[in-house]
Amino acid sequence: MADDKLRILGRPNSFNVRKLLWLCDEIALPYVREDWGRGYTPTSTPEFLRLNPVAQIPVVLDGDLVLRESNAIMRYLCLKHGAEWIYPAAPERRVRVEQWLDWVAYDLTHAMRGAFLGGQLQEAPWNNAWFVEQGRQDFTHAMALLDRELAAGQPYLCGEGFTLADIPMGLVVNRWFAVKGFDKPAYPAVSAYFERLSQRPAYLRHGRNGLP
C-alpha cells in the first residue's frame, strides 16, 4: 500500500530530491513522491515548516520518522536497508565514499550556485556578476580535478564498483554538461564517466533525463 511506502516530499527537478529518487531505484526501495518547492506547494507553509524548520526539500517521511538533508537521508536509507554494496561498512572503504560526498556538498555547491542558479537561471541573489564568474571558474576547476582522478583508470569514484558517492557526482556531471553561458574545456575522462553512468537505468530516469 502507498501508506507503507517511503514518502519523499520535493519537486522532481530538484538536484537533492533526484539523489534520493536515484538511490531508491538503485536499491529497489518503493516510494511515493509529493510535489513541494519552487513551482508547487511552497515550503513556507506551516505544514511543511513543522516537518523542516529550514524550509528546504527534500523531506522524507519513513513511518513516524521525519528526515531532512539529502546526504544524511541517503546514508540512513543505505544503513536501514542493508545496501552495503553501495555504502560499504568497512571504515577504510566508507571513508572514501564520505570524502566525495563532502566534496560535492561543500566545494561544488557554491560553484553550481554561481554557474547555474546565477549564470543560467539568473536567480537572485546568485546572479551577482562576480559570483557568477567565480562560480564558473570554480566549477571548471572542480571538473578538471575530477577528470584527473578518473583518468587514472578507475571506472567509478571509489574504484571498480559504483557507490553512493557516484550519485551526487553523477548529478554534478550532468549539470556540467547542461549549464550554458561560458566556454567549458573538454574533459575526456569526465565524458567517459558520464557515458558509463548512463548505462544505469536509474541514472537515465533521474540524472541524465534532460534536467540540469
N, C-alpha and C positions, 0 to 999 in steps of 0.2 A: 504493500500500500504506500501511496505517496507520503502519508503521515510518518511512515517509518524511515523515510529517506533523509539523508543529509539535506539541509536547506542552505542554499548559497544565495545571499542577498547581494545583488550588484548587477549592473548593466553588462551585456555580453561583450561589449567592445572595450572594456576596461582592461588595462595591462595586468593589474593584480588579480582581477577576477579570472582572467584567462589562465593564469598559472594554476588555479585550483581546478578549473574545468579540465585542463590538460592532464593534471595529476590524477584526477578521479577516473578519467578514461584509461590511463596507463595501468592503474591498479584495479580496474573493473569495479569501481565503487559507485553504486547508484546515488543519484542526487536529483533534486529539483532546484531550479534557479528562478529567482524572482527579480523583476526589474526594479532597481533603485539607482539613484545617482543622476548625473547630468542627462537631461532629456527625458527622464522618467520621474517617479516619485522622489522628491528631494530628501536628502539625508538630514535636513534640518528639522524634520517633523519630530514632535515629542515621542512618537512611537519608535523611530529609529534611534534617537538620542538615548533612549532608555537602554538600547542594546549596545550602542557605541557612542560614548560621550564626545569622541573626537570627530564624529560625523563623517567617517570615511568608509568606503567599501573596499573589500568585501567584509561582510559579517557572515559567519557560519553558525547555524544552529544545529547542534548534534544532541537531539533529545532536549534536556534542560540546560545543556552546556552552551554558553554563548562565547564565540571566539572571534577575535579580530587580529589584524596584521597577517598578511598573506603568507609570509615566510614561516611564521610561527604556526599557522594553520597547516601548512604543508608538512612540517615536521610532526605535528600532532597526528595527522591522518596516517602518515607512514608508520609511526610508532604503534598506533592503535590497531592498524590492520596488518601488521607484520610484513610491511613492504621493505624488508631488509635488502632485497636485491637492488633497490633504488636509493636507499638511505642506510648505508652499512652500519652495523653495530660496532665493529672493531674501531677503537679510537683513532688509530693511525690512518684508517680509510675514511672515517667520518669527518675528520678534521679537514681533509682535502675538499670534501663537499662543502663544508661550512665556510671555508675560505672564499670559495667562488660565490656562494650565496651572499656573503657580507660585501664582497667587492661590488657586485651588481647593486646591492641595496644602498651602499654609501657612495662609491665613486661614480657610478653611472647614472644615478638618479638625477643629480643636478645637471649633468651633461645632456640628458634627454629632455629635461625641462627646458633648457635653453634652445636646443636644436629643434625639438618637436613642438612642445607647447608654445614656446615663444616664437620660434622662427617659422614654423609651418602653420600652426593654428592661430597665431597672433593673439594668444590669450594673455590678458593682464594678470599679474604683474610680470609675467615671464617674458613679455615681448620688449623689454628694455634692450636697446641695440647692443650695449656692451655685454649683457648677459647672454643674448642670442649668439653673438660671435664667440664668446668664451665657451659656451656650450658646444658649439660646432667644433671648436678646436679640441676640447676635452673628449668629445665623442670620437673624433678621428684618432686621437692618441690612444684611447682605450681599445679601439678596434685594431690598431697597429700592434698593441701588446698581445691581444688575443690571437692575432694572425701568427705572431712569432711563436706563441705557445703551441698552437695547433700544428705549425709547420714542422715540429719535431717528430710528427708521425702518428701521434695518438689520435684515434677517431673521435673521442669524446673528451670533455674537460678533465676527467679524472682517470683517463686511461682507455682501456678497451671497451668498458661497459658504460651504457647510458645510466646516469644517476640523477638525483634530484637537482643537482647543480645545473644540468643542461636545460631545465625547464625555464627559469628566468632568463638564462643566457640565450636560449633559442628565441625568446620573445624580443630580447635586445637586438639580436642579429636581424630578425625580421624588420624591426623598426629602422635599423641602419639602412637597409636596402629600400625601405619605403619613404624615408624622410627626404624632403626636397629642399632646394634653395641654396645649395652650396656644392662645390666640387669635392667629390669623395675619391680617394685613391682606390685602386684595385687591390684587394687582399685575397689572393688565391686560396689560402688555407681557410679563411672565413667563408668564402663562397662554397668550398667543398663541404665544410661543416653544415652549412645551410642546406645543401642538397642531401646530405646524409640524414639530417633530422627530418627532411621532407619525406623520407621513406616510412616514417611512423604515422599511421593514420590519425592518431590523436593530435599530432602537430599540424597536420593538414586541416583538421577541424578548428583548432583553437589558436594556432600560431601563424602558419603561412596560409591565411584564409582571406587575404585582401584587406585585413585590418592592420593599420600601423600601430 
